[in-house]
Amino acid sequence: MNAAPTVYDVAERSGVSIATVSRVYRSPDSVRAATRERVLAAARELGYVPSGNARGLASRSTGVLGLCFPDYSDPDTVGAEDDDAAMLYSDQIIRGMERAARRHGYALLIAASLEGGPENLVAKVAGRVDGFAVLARTVPTEELEVISRRRPVVMLAGPRAQDPSLDHLDHVEVANEDGQYQLTRHLLDDHGLRRLAYVGLADDSPDVEARFRGFQRACREAGVETGDEPALRMPMMTQAEGAHAADLLCGGAGERPEAFVFANDQMAVGALQALERRGLRVPDDIVVTGFDGIPLSRLVRPALTTVRQPMVRLGEKAVELLVRRLTGEREAEPVSLMLPVGVARRASCGCADEETTTGFTDL
């Protein structure tokens, strides 16, 4: 491996002073946007990762692993239930990573994207840890590819890029398509429902799109007509957007759907609240389902039928892959793991609590 590029190399490549390079990473807003982009571009080309401290630079070991994920806070609902519920997904991953990191003798550095942007955050974290996990869609894969030349990087909850030459990262994801397929077949086969409305996300999300594919496959196998697009695509997957979706689907012309199939639990919980305000009973008048299995899904009334993904195990697996990379136990080829999911059949679809597990592969 060639010598690691230094701050001097970045400064020379971008035509600025060393102090300017330092400010780009320490306080990006203090540097003009054009200059900041020039410095970051030079850093990407060189494969530069800023060092967190002199000890880490000298020893190449910090005894710390990292986790980076987007700041899910909705600026319109800060302090509200939507924000709390959204964070539960990351909380469960953090719990798993902390547990596994402690078991292997590492500390865990946790960072959400804040001022300065997620790329800057990831670069900072990379310089302070021995390896780190990044939740999918935090930063582009190309950014992580550069850092992975110097640090082990694991991508969480996102599939490998279609072009393998662009993605040499380790990946851990869950069986999104199979989980949604099994839940949808349950609604079709066991409850005899036929008018199902899938509610997804407007932004491109590989996980949500995989869930929609599972929904489509189940409907087509059962002879139920389904379109190429979800019934609705919402701008965010929050409780507020779920409530809005329920209002739109109930207030439109034509026959009301028999079931709302939401791409995550937060939207489904919001829909339950909106339906109650409308005087509609779940599941007698309409069925509601979610995906994720956050703790809130068990606490709402009626309890939410959902696909439970192993969020804690996701964090544990990320640490195991990082440690194996750091200790040289893993093969050179990138690893792709797909973890099983469980279908939790609860009162919101008319069932007593029950759970099945499906979709495990280890690629």
N, C-alpha and C positions, 0 to 999 in steps of 0.2 A: 504494500500500500504506500502511495506517495505521501510525502510530508503534508500534514494538514495545512491548508491555507490560513493565513493570519490576517489580522486587522490591517497590517501594512499592505498586504496584497490587495485587499478590497479597496483601500484608499487609493492605491496606485491605479487599479483597474478603472475606478469610477472617477478619478481626477479630483478628489476632495482630500481634505485633511483627515488624519486619524481621529481627531476630536469630532469631526462631523459624522464619521462612521459610528462612533460611540453614541452620539446623540440620536442617531437614527434608531438604535436599539433601546436606548434608555428613555428617551422622551421624543418619540417620532413627530409629535405635533410642533416641536420647536424647529423642525427642518422643513424647508419648502418642499412641496409635493413632488416637483420635478426632480429635485436633488435626491429626495428620499427614494423615489422609484429607481433612479440611476444606481444608487448604492445597493439597494436590494437586488437589482438585476445582476450587478457584478458579483454579489455574494452567492446568488444562485448559480451563476456560471462557474464559479470557483469551487462550489461545494463548501462554502464557509459556514461554520456554526459558531456563534459567539460563546465564549467560555464564561461560565458562571463565577468562577473564582480561580485564583492561582493554584490552589491545591489540586483542584479538579483538572486543570490544564496539565500539571506536572505528572500526576498519577494516572490520568485517564480513568479514574474511578471516583465516584461521589458517594456510592452506597445509597443512591436515591433513584427511584423510578418515577416516571411522570404520567399524568393523564391530562389531555387537552380536549375540551368539548365546547361547543358553541354556548353563548349566553342565551338561554331560552327565554329570558324575561321579556314579556310583552310590554312595551312602554305604555300602552294604554290601560294595562291592568296590574301595574306594579303594586304589590301588597295584597292583591286579590287572590281568590282561590285558584284561578287559572295558573298563575305563576307558581304557586306551591305545588300544584298537581304536576305541572310540566317537569319540575325539577326532580320528582320522585324517580323517574327513569334513570337519570344520571346518578342519583343517590344510591340506587341499588348496584350500579356498576362500580361506584367508588367503594362501597362496602366490600364487594368481592375482591377488588384490587388491593385494598388495605389488608384484608385477611391473608391473602396469598403473599403479599410483599413482606409482611411481618414474619410469616412462616419461613421465608427464604432469607431473612436478615436485612431487608431493605426498608427504607422509609419511602413514603409516597408524597409526591408533589402534585397538587391538584390545581388546575388553572382553567378558567372559563375565558372566552374571548371578550376582552374589554376594550377600552380606548386604545386606538392604534391599530386595531384590526387583528384578526386571527392569525395571519401570516407572521406578524411581528411577535405575537404571543408564543406561537409554536417555536420560532427561532430562539426566543429567550429561554423557554423551557428546555429545549434541546441542549443548550449550553450548561445546564445545571443538573443534568441527570445522566445516568448510564444508558438508559433506553426509555422509550415512552410509548404509550398507546394514544391514538387519536380517534375520536368518534367520527364516523364517516360524515362528509360534507362540511367539516370544520374548515379545511383548506384543500386546494386541489392536490390530486395525487402527485403531480409533477413536483410540487414543493416538497412533499415528503420524500420523494425519490432522491432528491439532492441530499437531504439530511441523513437518509438511510445509508449513505456511503460511509458515514462516520459513527452512527448510532443505530442500534436495532430499533425498528419502528413496527408497531402492530396497528393495523386498521381495524376498528371495531364497527360492527353492524353495517357493513357495506361489502358488496361483492367485488371481486377482482375486476380490473379494467378489461374490456373485451380484447384489447390489443395487449398480449402478455409482455411485449417489449417495453411497455410504458409503466408496468407495475410489477416490481420485484419485492413488494412488501409482504409480510405475513398478514393473513386476514382471519378474523373470527366473526362469523355471522350466525344467524338463526334461521330455521326452516320457515321463512315467511310464507312462501307460496303454499307449501304443504299444510301449514297451520290454518291458513285462511280457507283452503280447499276443504279440509276436514270440518271446520266450523260451518261452512256454507252447506256441505252435504248433510250435516245434522239438521239444519233448518229445513232443507228440501225433503229429506227422506223421513226424518223422525217426526217433524211437525207438519209436513205437507204444505209448506208455504210455497208460493209461486211468484208473488210480486215483491222482489227484493230490490232495495235501492242501496247501492254502494256509494259511500261518501269518502273521497280521497283528498289529496293535497294538490294545490295548483303548481307548486314548485316541483322540479324534477327530484324525486327521491327513489333510489333503487329499491329500498325496503317496501315502500308504499306501493310501488308499481308491481313488485313481486306478489304482494298481497292481492292486488286487483287481478293479476293473472290467475291466482288460485281461485278467486271468486268466479271468474269467467269460466274456468275449466269445469268447476263443479256444476254451474248452471247449464252449460252446454251438454255435459254428460247426462243431465237429468231432463234434457229436452226443454229447458226454460230459456226463452229468448233473452239475450243480454247484449247491450251495445258495445262498441269499441271504446267507449269512454264511461267513467263513473257517472252516476246520476248527478252528482255535484262534485266540484273541486273547490275546496276552501283555501283561502290564503294562508291560514295558520291552523295548526291542529290543537286548538285550545277549547276549553269549555264554552267560551263565548261563541266561537265559530260553530261548535256543535249545536248549541241552542239555535243559532241563526239558521243552520241547515235544516233542523227539524221544523222550524217555522216555515221555511221555504217549501219543503216537501209536503207539509200538511196544508199549506195555503194555496197551492197551485191548482190549476184546473185538472180535471180528470180524477181517476180513482186513486185513492191514497195507497201507498205501498203497505204491504203486510209486515215488512221488516225493514229496519234501517241497519245496514251493516257498515259500521264506521272503521276507518283505518287505524284508529287508536282509542284508548280508553278515555282520554280527556274529552274528546268530542262526544263520545257516547254518554258520558256523565252529564255534559251540558244539555244533550238532547233529552235525557230523563227529566231534567228540571223544566225544560220548555214544554214537554208533553204534559207534565203535571199541571202547569199553569193553564194549559189549554183544556184541562179536564179529561184528557185521554189516559186510559189505564194501560200500564205495561205489566204483563204481556197480553192482557185480554183484548185490548184494542189494537195494539201494535207491539211488535217485538223489537228489541234494541240489543245490538252486540258491539263489542269493542275488540281491541287487540293490544296486548302488552302484559296485562295482568299486574298493573301497579296496585299497591295496597288499597288505594281508594276504591278500586273496583269491587272489593269485598264489603266495603263499609256503606256504600250507597244502598238505597232501597227503591226498587228491588235490587238485590245483588246482581252484578253485571255478568252476563255470559260473555266470555272473552277467550282469546288465545293467550295463554301465559307463556311468555318467553323467559328463559333462565338468565335474568339480568345479572344476578350475583355471580353465576357461573361464567358469564361472559367476561367479567372483570378478572376472575381467577384464571381463566384460560389465557388471557392477555399476559398476565404476569408469568405464567409458566412458559409461554413462548419466548418472552423477553429474557428470562433467566437462562433458558436453554441456549439462546443465541449468545449470551454473555459468557457462558461457561463452555461454549463450543460443543455442546451435546447434540445440537440439531444439525441436520444435513444442510448443505449449501442452498438447495432449492427452496424457494418460498413455500410456505405452508398455508393451506386453506382449510379451515375447520368450519363445519356447519353443525350447530348444536340443536338438539331436539326441542320441540315446543309442546305444550300441553293444552288441550281444549277443556276449558272450565265451563261446564254446563250448569247454569245457575237460574235464578228466578226470572231474570229479564227475558228469557225465551220460554219460560214455563216449566223449567226442570228443577228438580232438587239438585243440590250441589253434587257434582261428579266431575272427574277429570280423567282424560286419556292422554297418552303421549305418542307423538309421531315425528317422523322426519329426520332421524339421525343419520348423518354420514360423516366420515372422516376422510377427507380427500388429500 
